[in-house]
């Protein structure tokens, strides 16, 4: 099954005013709770982490991981990572992140 409940659950909802907050929370959940659980068996796949609940969704592609995540949690805030990699995407994705930053009012 691709959907998992993380043992690490935030006890409060986090107000997100900057995209960097989602990144920081997602990477913290991954580093502290998911890295040892997912690596090396899931290395190369993608994980979408909902940063308020710690729930995560695994798939072979970034779009499939996000589709599963948003289908189950339409109001969720997700951090997408490639399991076992230092970055999910190359610099070509920076433009999309810049547009997202403008959306958040930066």
KALIN-V416678 format. One record per pair of residues at least 6 apart in sequence whose ideal C-beta (glycine too) atoms are under 8 Angstrom apart, sorted by the first residue. I is the first residue (numbers start at 1). GAP is how many residues later the second one is. Records with the same first field share a line. If there is no record, write none. Layout:
I->GAP, GAP
//
This chain:
2->55, 56, 57, 66
3->52, 53, 54, 55, 65, 69
4->51, 52, 53, 54
5->49, 50
6->23, 27, 28, 43, 47, 48, 49, 50
7->26, 47
8->21, 24, 25, 46
9->44, 45
10->41, 42, 43, 44
13->39
14->7, 11, 37, 38
16->6, 35, 61, 88
17->87, 88
18->83, 86, 88
19->78, 81, 82, 85, 87
22->29, 55, 56, 57
23->56
25->26, 54
26->23, 25, 52, 53, 54, 55
27->52, 54
29->20, 22, 25, 27, 50
30->17, 19, 49, 51
33->21
34->13, 15, 22
38->9, 20, 45, 46
39->44, 45
40->44
42->16, 41, 42
43->40, 41
44->38, 39, 40, 41
45->13, 14, 15, 20, 37, 38
46->12, 13, 14, 15, 16, 18, 19, 34, 35, 36, 37, 42
47->9, 10, 11, 18, 33, 34, 35, 36
48->8, 9, 11, 17, 18, 20, 21, 30, 31, 32
49->6, 7, 29, 30, 31, 32
50->6, 19, 23, 26, 27, 28
51->26, 27, 28
52->24, 25
53->20, 23
55->14, 17, 18, 21
56->13
57->8, 11, 12, 15
58->7, 25
59->6, 8, 9
62->18, 20, 26, 27
65->15
66->12, 14
69->7, 9
70->6, 8
80->8
81->7
82->6, 7
//
